[in-house]
Amino acid sequence: MFAQGSREFVDFYEQVPLTDDALTDLRVGMHAFVRFATEDTARYHLLFQRTLPGFEPSPESFATSVQGLDLLRRRLTAHGYDDTVVDLLTALGTGLADQQISNDPGGDRWIRLIDDAMTMFHNHVSG
């Protein structure tokens, strides 16, 4: 299941369009990530949380997951962001997704914050 979910994420994220505008791509990419997370919360928990005690994906399954992270890194570096910003961006993404899933399932309370959060992120890491 982990490998399947990881493959679904990579396939999904590869379809997210890129432009020549970093802020637009951050916003579109984060909206896509949160949409992916909220469309199937069980899959989200399996892929991005440690909700199953003792579970570790096989090396083969984990390799697919790493492909998704590498895709994100390539998108960021294409816009001139330093590779070190990945941790901050993934923390923002999972934080927004977690809040949406936990506190407003089916709504948009945290989804509405994505554009502002990406503007703050962009200003912070670009400044």
Helices and strands as residue ranges (DSSP letters): H 2-14, H 22-39, H 41-48, H 59-78, G 83-85, H 86-103, G 111-113, H 114-126
